[in-house]
Amino acid sequence: MDVWDAEKAAARLEDSGRYKVLRKLVPRPIISRGESRFPRLALLVDTETTGLQHARDEVIEIGAIAFTYDDDGRIGDVVDVYGGLQQPSAPIPAEITRLTGITDDMVAGQALEMAKLDALIEPADLVLAHNAAFDRPFCEKLTPSFIPKAWACSVKEINWAELGFEGNKLGYLVGQSGLFHDGHRATDDCHALLEVLAGSQGDAGRTPFAQLLQASAAQRVRIFAQNSPFDMKDHLKNRGYRWSDGSDGRPKAWWIEVDEDLYDAELRYLRTEIYRWEDADPLTLRLSAHDRFRMG
């Protein structure tokens, strides 16, 4: 009797050109930090929360994977994993339960092990998240250990389309990487994103993580078009400026964030097209990975 070989069967289906086969994601084994030959340490985090507003909503789950890497963007080994639930101060909204699968019964009496989480954070050279602008404020509220860290965002700082992906949602990325997983739980999503980041993509064969690492190391400039003429708002919006109403600590103004080498061109645009005053000097903030994606 022939022995069933699932991988050979999958390969035959793929070779036919009529099928695409997804393989179930298997988390990497955990080894000790001292066993890994890769010199750097990163922490990949994901949070599930009671809502979108960090000022009033709460973390109900966090997942974190500590992994090693080198300066060329090669991912090494998983050296620690943490996942935990936490009971919020009010019942979880029904929509959040529908999206995450987390119920009030699951979090009843649960609390995060902050000492263990802090122990993962403190030695990390880099913290990354898939939408760091969402996760970083929640994480910084959770523990001050996150505050001084350099952060990277795998949504904003990787050109997924250039790498052949159809979108930047995690489900698209995982599926197009030939994998499937149990989504919407924090630790599961961390394992999935790690494999996507480690995959070789594009003509140069660079990993998405290598692109992320390079982008996070670059300085960016945030420009606030304060007191810009009201009738210029559509021009600013069409150019990619976003409106800040001042409620998050930022100035009340249209703003944009650009690479350092694009700053002069952006300043020239504001002076000639918006303010029409050659000495206009809009508020400018230079941001490193330590500053980006944080509250305010």
Backbone bond lengths (Angstrom), bond angles and torsions (degrees), N, CA, C in turn:
res aa  C-N    CA-C-N  psi(-1)  N-CA   C-N-CA  omega(-1)  CA-C   N-CA-C  phi
1 M - - - 1.460 - - 1.535 109.22 -
2 D 1.326 116.66 134.80 1.452 120.30 178.79 1.524 110.62 -67.86
3 V 1.329 115.58 140.28 1.461 120.46 175.44 1.530 108.01 -86.12
4 W 1.338 115.84 131.15 1.459 121.17 -178.78 1.529 109.86 -68.64
5 D 1.315 115.95 124.44 1.464 121.87 177.21 1.523 107.35 -120.04
6 A 1.332 116.01 100.40 1.464 121.39 -174.01 1.521 111.69 -61.40
7 E 1.338 117.30 -39.35 1.456 119.71 -177.13 1.526 111.21 -68.16
8 K 1.329 117.37 -39.29 1.464 119.95 176.59 1.520 110.98 -64.94
9 A 1.335 116.23 -39.41 1.459 119.97 178.53 1.526 110.58 -63.88
10 A 1.346 117.05 -42.05 1.462 121.12 178.38 1.526 110.57 -62.79
11 A 1.343 115.58 -41.69 1.466 119.62 -179.78 1.520 111.07 -64.16
12 R 1.334 117.91 -38.81 1.462 121.02 178.95 1.522 110.91 -64.91
13 L 1.339 115.82 -40.69 1.464 119.44 177.74 1.528 110.50 -62.37
14 E 1.322 116.75 -44.63 1.466 120.54 -179.28 1.530 110.90 -66.26
15 D 1.322 116.77 -39.66 1.468 120.50 -179.24 1.527 112.16 -64.66
16 S 1.338 116.47 -22.55 1.467 119.47 -179.83 1.519 111.94 -70.16
17 G 1.351 116.12 -19.65 1.454 120.56 -177.64 1.515 113.73 78.39
18 R 1.329 117.40 2.21 1.464 121.18 -177.91 1.530 112.81 -106.86
19 Y 1.324 116.62 -4.71 1.458 119.70 -176.40 1.532 110.27 -138.46
20 K 1.322 114.07 150.51 1.454 121.74 166.92 1.523 106.81 -120.33
21 V 1.298 116.23 129.89 1.457 120.87 -175.24 1.526 109.39 -110.07
22 L 1.336 116.47 129.10 1.456 121.79 173.77 1.519 109.35 -96.01
23 R 1.310 115.81 135.09 1.455 120.89 178.35 1.525 110.21 -103.20
24 K 1.325 116.70 139.18 1.459 119.99 -179.57 1.520 110.15 -67.09
25 L 1.324 115.04 132.21 1.447 120.43 -179.11 1.533 110.13 -67.72
26 V 1.301 115.50 128.75 1.468 121.35 176.54 1.530 107.45 -110.98
27 P 1.338 118.18 116.94 1.475 119.72 -179.46 1.525 112.07 -57.15
28 R 1.308 115.72 144.99 1.453 120.94 178.30 1.531 110.61 -67.00
29 P 1.319 117.29 149.12 1.467 119.20 175.95 1.525 110.53 -67.27
30 I 1.308 116.24 154.98 1.461 121.86 178.18 1.521 108.66 -97.31
31 I 1.326 115.69 128.03 1.465 119.74 175.07 1.527 108.22 -120.17
32 S 1.299 117.63 167.78 1.459 120.54 179.39 1.527 109.74 -74.17
33 R 1.317 115.86 152.25 1.466 121.00 -179.19 1.524 111.14 -57.30
34 G 1.327 116.95 -38.50 1.453 120.71 -177.60 1.522 113.99 -67.80
35 E 1.347 116.92 -20.38 1.468 120.03 -179.74 1.522 112.80 -82.16
36 S 1.325 117.23 -20.15 1.462 120.16 -176.92 1.524 110.29 -80.48
37 R 1.338 116.43 136.20 1.468 120.68 179.89 1.528 112.11 -89.64
38 F 1.335 117.16 0.67 1.469 120.56 -179.69 1.528 109.51 -89.64
39 P 1.338 117.90 133.56 1.470 120.16 -167.38 1.528 116.22 -80.95
40 R 1.332 118.25 -25.79 1.469 120.77 -173.72 1.526 110.87 -98.30
41 L 1.348 114.44 160.39 1.462 120.15 179.49 1.521 109.60 -130.10
42 A 1.320 115.87 128.68 1.465 121.94 177.21 1.520 109.12 -121.44
43 L 1.314 115.00 156.52 1.460 121.19 176.82 1.522 108.31 -125.47
44 L 1.323 115.45 117.80 1.456 121.81 177.83 1.521 107.37 -95.59
45 V 1.341 117.50 125.02 1.461 120.61 -175.47 1.527 111.15 -125.68
46 D 1.321 114.82 152.97 1.461 121.70 174.20 1.518 107.56 -146.87
47 T 1.312 116.74 138.31 1.458 121.00 179.33 1.518 110.53 -121.37
48 E 1.321 114.88 148.41 1.458 122.33 166.61 1.521 105.99 -115.12
49 T 1.333 116.25 135.13 1.460 120.50 -171.68 1.522 110.97 -133.33
50 T 1.332 115.79 170.73 1.465 120.66 179.43 1.521 112.80 -79.65
51 G 1.320 117.36 -5.63 1.460 121.08 179.92 1.513 110.32 178.23
52 L 1.322 116.40 -168.53 1.462 121.87 -172.58 1.519 114.11 -97.91
53 Q 1.335 118.31 -11.04 1.455 121.55 -173.33 1.527 110.47 -100.94
54 H 1.344 115.71 109.84 1.466 117.95 -176.33 1.521 113.01 -65.58
55 A 1.340 116.65 -21.65 1.464 119.53 -179.25 1.528 112.08 -69.03
56 R 1.332 116.88 -27.86 1.465 118.38 -177.08 1.532 114.33 -126.62
57 D 1.323 117.94 -22.40 1.463 119.96 -177.99 1.530 110.49 -88.51
58 E 1.338 115.86 168.35 1.465 120.92 -171.36 1.529 111.57 -129.74
59 V 1.314 115.11 152.73 1.458 121.68 173.83 1.525 109.13 -75.53
60 I 1.328 116.55 129.03 1.467 120.46 175.20 1.528 111.64 -110.79
61 E 1.322 116.95 -14.19 1.463 120.59 175.64 1.514 108.91 -155.82
62 I 1.317 115.80 143.64 1.460 120.41 171.69 1.521 108.35 -135.77
63 G 1.324 114.79 139.94 1.455 121.74 172.51 1.510 108.47 -120.87
64 A 1.321 117.42 143.16 1.462 121.06 -178.75 1.526 109.67 -147.45
65 I 1.325 115.57 133.02 1.461 121.56 177.12 1.524 108.14 -124.78
66 A 1.325 116.57 120.33 1.458 121.63 174.88 1.526 108.26 -91.32
67 F 1.344 115.82 126.17 1.461 119.48 -179.98 1.522 110.54 -138.87
68 T 1.318 115.32 155.42 1.457 120.43 -179.14 1.532 110.24 -94.90
69 Y 1.326 115.08 158.76 1.470 120.73 179.09 1.522 108.52 -158.56
70 D 1.327 115.77 170.51 1.463 119.43 175.37 1.521 110.47 -117.95
71 D 1.314 116.65 176.94 1.469 121.08 -174.31 1.521 113.06 -70.42
72 D 1.332 118.03 -14.28 1.464 121.31 176.31 1.526 112.74 -88.05
73 G 1.337 116.32 0.56 1.450 119.80 177.77 1.514 114.86 86.63
74 R 1.321 116.52 17.28 1.467 119.67 174.83 1.523 109.10 -85.42
75 I 1.326 116.21 129.52 1.455 121.12 178.36 1.521 109.15 -84.32
76 G 1.322 115.03 135.00 1.453 120.73 -177.08 1.511 113.66 -99.35
77 D 1.332 116.74 -97.79 1.456 121.71 -170.46 1.529 111.68 -129.05
78 V 1.313 115.21 149.75 1.463 120.64 170.56 1.520 107.48 -80.08
79 V 1.336 116.23 126.71 1.465 119.84 -177.07 1.525 112.80 -115.28
80 D 1.324 117.85 -9.08 1.464 120.37 174.43 1.520 109.03 -169.56
81 V 1.315 115.53 153.26 1.467 122.43 178.74 1.519 108.10 -140.15
82 Y 1.331 115.46 138.40 1.462 119.59 173.57 1.520 109.56 -136.17
83 G 1.309 115.78 138.58 1.454 121.65 173.34 1.509 108.88 -145.04
84 G 1.321 116.47 135.25 1.449 118.79 -179.14 1.508 112.40 -155.61
85 L 1.324 115.26 154.98 1.457 123.70 177.61 1.521 109.84 -107.37
86 Q 1.327 115.53 156.25 1.465 120.46 178.51 1.524 109.85 -143.67
87 Q 1.310 115.59 133.94 1.460 120.35 179.13 1.524 109.80 -76.83
88 P 1.328 118.12 125.09 1.462 120.08 178.57 1.531 111.02 -79.91
89 S 1.316 115.69 174.81 1.469 120.73 -177.12 1.517 112.68 -79.23
90 A 1.332 117.73 -11.05 1.470 122.27 179.24 1.529 108.14 -139.86
91 P 1.331 117.93 162.23 1.469 120.37 179.41 1.530 111.71 -56.93
92 I 1.330 115.89 147.29 1.457 121.45 178.19 1.526 109.28 -71.35
93 P 1.329 118.86 129.33 1.469 120.49 177.93 1.528 111.65 -58.39
94 A 1.326 115.31 145.09 1.471 120.53 -177.21 1.528 111.76 -57.71
95 E 1.333 118.31 -36.53 1.460 121.24 -179.33 1.528 111.18 -65.91
96 I 1.322 116.95 -35.82 1.464 120.76 178.11 1.520 110.24 -68.16
97 T 1.318 116.54 -40.82 1.473 119.92 176.56 1.524 110.38 -62.59
98 R 1.337 116.76 -39.72 1.467 119.99 179.18 1.520 110.70 -63.86
99 L 1.331 118.01 -39.58 1.459 121.89 -176.96 1.523 112.70 -76.73
100 T 1.322 117.04 -37.04 1.464 120.76 -171.34 1.523 114.00 -106.05
101 G 1.328 116.52 -21.55 1.461 119.75 -174.80 1.514 113.17 80.14
102 I 1.334 117.81 3.67 1.462 121.66 -178.63 1.523 109.06 -90.52
103 T 1.312 116.52 124.56 1.463 122.29 -178.08 1.526 110.81 -108.53
104 D 1.328 115.15 166.77 1.462 119.94 176.58 1.523 111.35 -61.54
105 D 1.319 116.70 -36.33 1.473 120.00 178.82 1.529 110.83 -63.65
106 M 1.319 117.48 -37.03 1.467 120.75 -178.16 1.531 112.19 -66.42
107 V 1.322 116.43 -34.56 1.470 119.32 -175.78 1.525 112.79 -96.62
108 A 1.324 117.88 -5.22 1.467 121.01 -177.33 1.527 110.82 -56.75
109 G 1.315 116.48 120.62 1.461 121.58 178.63 1.513 115.36 76.94
110 Q 1.343 117.56 3.08 1.470 121.16 -176.99 1.534 111.06 -87.50
111 A 1.315 115.73 144.94 1.470 121.94 175.55 1.515 108.70 -143.20
112 L 1.316 116.82 144.13 1.453 121.09 179.56 1.527 110.65 -71.70
113 E 1.320 116.35 145.37 1.463 121.97 176.37 1.529 107.76 -85.75
114 M 1.319 116.17 87.16 1.457 119.96 -172.49 1.523 112.78 -64.76
115 A 1.330 117.89 -32.50 1.463 119.32 179.01 1.522 110.68 -63.73
116 K 1.323 117.43 -40.25 1.463 120.54 178.97 1.524 110.24 -69.39
117 L 1.328 117.30 -41.06 1.456 120.36 179.29 1.527 110.61 -63.90
118 D 1.335 117.07 -44.90 1.461 120.57 178.65 1.530 111.60 -60.21
119 A 1.323 116.35 -35.79 1.465 120.44 -179.95 1.527 111.59 -65.96
120 L 1.346 117.44 -28.31 1.461 120.80 175.48 1.523 111.35 -77.72
121 I 1.321 116.04 -36.57 1.464 120.95 -174.22 1.523 112.08 -72.49
122 E 1.306 116.76 -46.63 1.464 121.24 -166.53 1.527 114.34 -58.55
123 P 1.343 121.34 -40.44 1.475 118.66 179.66 1.525 114.45 -83.53
124 A 1.327 118.78 -2.81 1.470 121.37 -173.63 1.524 111.60 -70.78
125 D 1.333 116.18 134.30 1.465 121.65 173.21 1.523 111.34 -78.64
126 L 1.331 116.85 -25.32 1.455 122.00 -175.08 1.522 109.23 -151.55
127 V 1.333 115.78 138.58 1.465 121.79 172.24 1.523 106.90 -112.79
128 L 1.325 116.80 133.76 1.459 118.61 179.35 1.518 110.90 -133.07
129 A 1.316 114.16 152.95 1.457 121.08 -179.06 1.520 108.70 -149.45
130 H 1.324 115.47 156.21 1.461 120.88 177.05 1.526 107.31 -90.98
131 N 1.325 115.34 88.74 1.462 127.92 -170.85 1.521 109.32 95.62
132 A 1.313 115.51 66.47 1.455 122.45 -177.02 1.524 112.40 -64.12
133 A 1.328 117.52 -26.82 1.465 119.72 178.47 1.524 110.91 -63.15
134 F 1.330 117.20 -26.42 1.459 121.26 174.77 1.528 110.84 -84.88
135 D 1.327 116.73 -50.13 1.469 120.33 -171.76 1.528 113.60 -73.15
136 R 1.345 117.96 -37.85 1.465 118.58 -174.23 1.531 112.80 -59.68
137 P 1.346 120.56 -49.09 1.464 118.69 179.34 1.526 113.51 -58.69
138 F 1.332 117.33 -40.84 1.461 119.97 177.54 1.524 110.94 -64.56
139 C 1.341 117.00 -41.28 1.459 120.71 -179.28 1.525 111.46 -66.29
140 E 1.337 116.61 -39.83 1.462 119.40 -180.00 1.518 111.66 -67.45
141 K 1.328 117.66 -31.05 1.462 120.61 174.00 1.526 110.94 -68.83
142 L 1.318 115.11 -32.04 1.458 120.73 -176.13 1.524 111.81 -71.40
143 T 1.344 117.03 -44.84 1.458 121.29 179.46 1.523 109.99 -154.45
144 P 1.334 117.86 136.43 1.472 120.22 178.95 1.523 113.60 -66.83
145 S 1.322 118.43 -10.29 1.461 120.28 178.14 1.523 112.22 -60.14
146 F 1.346 116.82 -26.64 1.465 120.76 179.99 1.532 112.79 -75.90
147 I 1.322 117.60 -23.15 1.468 121.42 -167.65 1.530 113.86 -61.13
148 P 1.337 120.41 -47.28 1.476 119.00 -175.83 1.521 114.90 -81.47
149 K 1.320 117.92 1.03 1.454 120.55 -172.61 1.531 112.68 -79.72
150 A 1.334 114.69 152.43 1.461 120.97 168.52 1.524 107.41 -77.57
151 W 1.340 115.90 135.93 1.464 121.31 -178.18 1.521 110.28 -119.91
152 A 1.325 115.39 150.81 1.459 122.38 175.14 1.524 108.54 -134.14
153 C 1.325 115.80 152.10 1.459 121.22 -177.15 1.521 110.06 -123.49
154 S 1.330 116.37 119.11 1.464 120.17 -178.05 1.525 113.03 -78.98
155 V 1.335 117.73 -4.74 1.469 120.41 171.14 1.527 109.90 -87.14
156 K 1.333 116.20 -51.48 1.462 121.28 -171.83 1.526 113.80 -83.65
157 E 1.336 117.99 -26.81 1.458 119.51 -169.06 1.529 113.84 -109.72
158 I 1.318 116.34 16.01 1.466 121.18 171.79 1.520 107.86 -128.95
159 N 1.317 117.06 131.85 1.461 121.60 176.38 1.530 107.95 -87.16
160 W 1.329 115.62 86.17 1.464 120.32 -174.48 1.525 111.84 -65.56
161 A 1.329 117.41 -35.66 1.467 120.01 178.92 1.522 110.82 -62.18
162 E 1.328 116.27 -39.62 1.463 120.93 178.23 1.523 111.44 -63.00
163 L 1.322 115.90 -27.52 1.465 121.10 -179.99 1.523 112.26 -90.22
164 G 1.341 116.66 3.87 1.455 120.16 174.27 1.517 115.71 95.87
165 F 1.323 117.70 10.18 1.462 120.74 179.48 1.525 110.82 -93.81
166 E 1.319 115.93 151.48 1.458 121.06 -175.75 1.523 113.26 -87.73
167 G 1.308 118.43 -11.20 1.455 122.29 179.24 1.509 109.10 -167.78
168 N 1.341 116.37 175.99 1.461 118.76 -179.78 1.521 113.51 -110.52
169 K 1.327 118.23 6.08 1.455 119.99 174.72 1.527 108.73 -69.30
170 L 1.327 115.41 143.90 1.461 119.19 -174.32 1.520 112.07 -58.37
171 G 1.331 117.42 -38.47 1.462 120.14 179.84 1.521 112.18 -59.24
172 Y 1.350 117.39 -42.63 1.468 121.38 176.79 1.526 110.52 -62.34
173 L 1.329 115.54 -46.61 1.459 119.96 -175.35 1.521 111.67 -63.57
174 V 1.332 115.89 -42.38 1.458 119.96 -179.43 1.526 110.19 -66.28
175 G 1.337 117.04 -47.67 1.458 121.00 -179.25 1.515 112.77 -62.15
176 Q 1.340 116.99 -42.29 1.457 119.98 -179.84 1.528 112.68 -74.31
177 S 1.326 116.19 -11.91 1.461 120.58 173.14 1.524 111.21 -89.35
178 G 1.345 116.33 3.91 1.460 120.73 177.05 1.509 114.40 82.55
179 L 1.350 116.98 21.40 1.453 121.47 -175.70 1.521 111.24 -125.32
180 F 1.316 116.98 164.02 1.464 122.47 166.20 1.517 107.66 -141.33
181 H 1.337 116.00 155.30 1.458 120.46 -178.20 1.519 109.27 -153.48
182 D 1.306 115.89 171.80 1.459 121.54 175.78 1.521 107.79 -81.80
183 G 1.324 116.65 98.52 1.453 120.93 -172.49 1.508 114.92 -80.58
184 H 1.340 114.70 167.78 1.461 125.57 172.75 1.519 114.65 74.60
185 R 1.318 119.20 5.24 1.458 120.09 165.72 1.517 106.16 -105.82
186 A 1.325 116.29 139.41 1.456 120.83 -165.25 1.531 113.73 -58.34
187 T 1.328 117.64 -49.98 1.457 118.88 -176.70 1.524 111.47 -68.29
188 D 1.340 117.07 -37.96 1.461 120.23 177.51 1.522 110.71 -60.70
189 D 1.330 116.51 -42.44 1.461 120.07 179.36 1.536 111.53 -65.48
190 C 1.330 116.60 -34.63 1.467 119.84 177.09 1.529 110.90 -64.17
191 H 1.331 117.07 -45.71 1.460 120.17 177.93 1.530 110.82 -59.86
192 A 1.333 116.24 -40.98 1.462 120.24 -178.79 1.522 111.44 -66.07
193 L 1.334 116.60 -46.02 1.459 119.87 -179.22 1.525 111.01 -63.94
194 L 1.316 117.69 -37.24 1.463 120.38 178.71 1.523 111.19 -58.58
195 E 1.324 117.63 -42.89 1.466 120.01 -179.54 1.520 111.60 -68.11
196 V 1.327 116.83 -37.13 1.466 119.74 176.83 1.530 109.96 -63.84
197 L 1.324 116.58 -44.64 1.461 120.88 -179.35 1.519 112.31 -64.52
198 A 1.322 116.91 -29.49 1.458 121.17 -177.26 1.521 113.29 -83.65
199 G 1.328 117.40 -13.51 1.458 120.79 -175.87 1.513 112.42 -72.60
200 S 1.319 116.88 143.71 1.463 121.97 177.36 1.520 109.22 -80.80
201 Q 1.332 116.68 124.60 1.462 121.22 -177.10 1.518 110.06 -134.64
202 G 1.326 115.57 154.35 1.458 120.34 173.74 1.520 113.22 81.74
203 D 1.316 115.24 170.64 1.461 121.39 -176.02 1.521 112.44 -64.32
204 A 1.338 116.63 -33.41 1.456 119.61 -177.05 1.517 112.29 -81.61
205 G 1.325 117.06 -10.17 1.450 120.13 178.92 1.510 114.14 73.41
206 R 1.335 116.79 13.21 1.464 120.20 178.75 1.525 109.67 -75.64
207 T 1.305 115.98 148.62 1.453 119.60 177.15 1.525 109.94 -78.01
208 P 1.334 117.37 152.32 1.462 118.79 171.63 1.526 111.86 -55.38
209 F 1.324 116.96 -34.10 1.463 119.49 179.66 1.523 110.95 -64.07
210 A 1.322 117.92 -35.75 1.464 120.44 177.75 1.523 110.50 -62.50
211 Q 1.334 116.66 -41.03 1.463 120.03 177.16 1.521 110.74 -64.91
212 L 1.320 116.33 -41.20 1.463 121.62 178.76 1.521 111.09 -62.32
213 L 1.308 116.66 -43.67 1.457 121.49 -178.99 1.522 110.94 -62.76
214 Q 1.318 116.28 -42.71 1.463 120.43 179.57 1.534 110.66 -65.51
215 A 1.328 116.62 -43.29 1.467 120.17 -178.90 1.523 111.47 -66.32
216 S 1.314 116.82 -39.10 1.462 119.48 -177.20 1.528 111.82 -68.86
217 A 1.330 116.46 -25.86 1.461 120.25 -179.38 1.528 112.30 -78.13
218 A 1.325 116.93 -18.48 1.473 120.90 -177.46 1.525 110.71 -79.03
219 Q 1.307 115.30 145.23 1.460 119.82 175.36 1.523 109.50 -82.33
220 R 1.317 115.95 140.97 1.455 121.23 176.53 1.524 109.30 -120.98
221 V 1.340 114.87 164.32 1.457 120.82 -176.82 1.521 109.02 -124.97
222 R 1.318 116.20 128.22 1.466 121.64 175.56 1.524 108.17 -104.72
223 I 1.311 115.73 124.12 1.463 122.12 -175.89 1.528 109.02 -115.57
224 F 1.321 116.34 128.50 1.462 122.29 178.52 1.523 109.45 -106.25
225 A 1.328 115.94 117.99 1.467 120.84 -179.77 1.529 108.98 -85.67
226 Q 1.335 115.79 65.53 1.459 121.02 -178.06 1.528 110.80 -65.98
227 N 1.333 114.37 143.30 1.468 121.83 177.23 1.525 112.54 57.83
228 S 1.319 116.20 27.83 1.468 118.71 175.84 1.530 108.94 -70.30
229 P 1.332 118.29 148.66 1.469 120.93 -179.57 1.530 111.50 -57.28
230 F 1.322 115.90 137.73 1.465 120.45 -177.03 1.522 111.61 -57.84
231 D 1.331 116.70 -38.50 1.464 119.14 -176.81 1.536 112.85 -72.98
232 M 1.332 117.47 0.29 1.455 121.54 177.35 1.536 112.37 -98.44
233 K 1.340 116.31 1.35 1.468 119.25 -173.63 1.526 112.32 -61.39
234 D 1.314 118.34 -38.83 1.472 120.11 -179.96 1.527 111.33 -68.41
235 H 1.327 116.50 -35.11 1.463 120.18 176.78 1.531 110.37 -63.09
236 L 1.334 115.27 -44.09 1.452 119.86 -179.92 1.527 111.16 -65.63
237 K 1.318 115.40 -42.97 1.472 119.71 -179.80 1.526 110.82 -62.35
238 N 1.308 116.51 -43.26 1.470 120.45 -179.46 1.527 112.15 -65.76
239 R 1.317 116.50 -24.47 1.467 119.93 179.93 1.533 111.45 -85.56
240 G 1.333 116.50 -8.36 1.461 119.58 178.04 1.511 114.83 110.46
241 Y 1.332 116.70 5.28 1.463 119.73 176.46 1.524 109.73 -72.70
242 R 1.342 115.20 147.52 1.452 121.55 176.74 1.525 109.86 -118.13
243 W 1.323 115.81 151.67 1.454 120.52 -177.25 1.527 110.81 -91.13
244 S 1.307 117.30 131.70 1.455 123.47 171.87 1.523 108.13 -111.58
245 D 1.332 116.01 125.28 1.478 119.14 -179.18 1.523 112.78 -87.96
246 G 1.333 116.32 3.68 1.462 120.42 177.08 1.512 114.50 87.04
247 S 1.333 117.95 -4.83 1.466 120.06 -175.09 1.517 113.29 -74.11
248 D 1.336 117.71 -17.92 1.465 120.49 -178.08 1.520 112.83 -102.39
249 G 1.330 116.30 14.29 1.455 120.00 178.64 1.515 114.25 94.51
250 R 1.330 117.44 -12.16 1.452 120.30 176.54 1.525 109.32 -80.77
251 P 1.348 117.77 161.04 1.469 119.54 175.13 1.529 111.09 -60.80
252 K 1.307 116.26 150.84 1.461 122.00 176.03 1.526 107.24 -79.57
253 A 1.331 115.24 99.84 1.468 118.92 -172.83 1.520 110.03 -174.08
254 W 1.339 115.51 165.17 1.456 121.14 167.99 1.523 107.57 -76.23
255 W 1.342 117.03 142.39 1.456 119.85 -177.53 1.522 110.64 -146.59
256 I 1.331 114.28 159.70 1.458 121.38 178.10 1.521 108.36 -146.07
257 E 1.323 116.43 154.75 1.465 121.03 175.91 1.519 107.99 -121.92
258 V 1.331 116.37 127.00 1.466 121.08 -176.40 1.523 109.78 -131.95
259 D 1.342 115.66 162.57 1.462 120.38 172.98 1.523 109.38 -64.30
260 E 1.319 115.52 151.96 1.464 121.39 -178.68 1.531 111.86 -54.28
261 D 1.335 117.71 -39.45 1.468 119.62 -176.40 1.530 113.03 -74.61
262 L 1.336 117.88 -7.42 1.462 121.59 176.97 1.531 112.16 -100.91
263 Y 1.329 116.31 -1.26 1.464 119.89 -174.89 1.532 112.37 -61.27
264 D 1.328 117.50 -46.90 1.470 120.23 -177.32 1.523 111.30 -59.72
265 A 1.326 117.13 -40.44 1.464 120.53 179.87 1.522 110.44 -66.78
266 E 1.324 116.65 -37.69 1.466 119.83 -179.48 1.526 110.85 -69.84
267 L 1.308 116.36 -40.05 1.459 120.28 177.31 1.526 110.61 -63.78
268 R 1.330 116.39 -39.88 1.456 120.44 177.91 1.529 111.03 -63.26
269 Y 1.346 116.66 -39.84 1.462 121.06 177.27 1.526 110.71 -60.84
270 L 1.323 117.35 -46.79 1.467 120.29 -178.94 1.529 111.36 -63.29
271 R 1.318 115.88 -41.73 1.463 119.12 -177.25 1.521 112.37 -69.29
272 T 1.327 117.67 -37.08 1.470 120.10 -175.26 1.524 113.12 -91.60
273 E 1.342 117.83 -35.90 1.456 120.87 -173.14 1.532 114.36 -100.31
274 I 1.318 117.07 -29.43 1.463 119.77 -174.11 1.526 111.70 -104.87
275 Y 1.332 117.28 -61.83 1.459 120.24 -177.94 1.530 111.99 -81.36
276 R 1.351 115.43 -30.66 1.469 121.61 -176.77 1.529 111.01 54.97
277 W 1.331 112.06 46.52 1.466 121.24 -179.38 1.517 106.33 -149.09
278 E 1.329 116.87 116.20 1.459 120.47 -168.96 1.523 113.98 -68.74
279 D 1.325 118.20 -15.99 1.460 120.70 179.22 1.526 112.58 -102.30
280 A 1.324 117.10 9.49 1.465 119.82 178.68 1.533 109.72 -56.70
281 D 1.322 115.72 135.59 1.467 120.82 -174.74 1.537 109.48 -132.03
282 P 1.331 117.58 77.33 1.463 120.27 -177.43 1.528 112.08 -65.71
283 L 1.329 115.42 152.58 1.457 120.91 178.36 1.531 109.88 -58.74
284 T 1.335 116.11 130.32 1.458 122.32 -177.04 1.515 109.58 -130.47
285 L 1.328 116.20 132.01 1.459 121.70 175.63 1.522 108.84 -121.01
286 R 1.312 116.86 129.60 1.463 121.09 175.73 1.521 108.73 -95.62
287 L 1.329 114.84 128.30 1.454 120.49 -170.31 1.522 111.89 -121.35
288 S 1.313 115.28 132.05 1.459 121.19 171.21 1.535 107.77 -102.70
289 A 1.321 116.18 -178.21 1.462 119.99 178.55 1.524 111.92 -63.12
290 H 1.330 117.73 -20.22 1.457 120.41 177.23 1.527 111.59 -74.56
291 D 1.330 117.34 -22.05 1.456 121.51 -175.09 1.523 113.85 -101.95
292 R 1.331 117.23 -28.96 1.452 120.22 -172.43 1.528 111.91 -70.05
293 F 1.339 114.18 150.43 1.462 123.91 172.06 1.529 114.17 69.68
294 R 1.343 118.32 9.61 1.449 119.08 -177.96 1.516 111.32 -90.76
295 M 1.331 116.27 175.52 1.459 121.65 179.32 1.522 109.31 -64.34
296 G 1.345 115.27 137.55 1.445 120.46 175.47 1.515 114.55 73.87
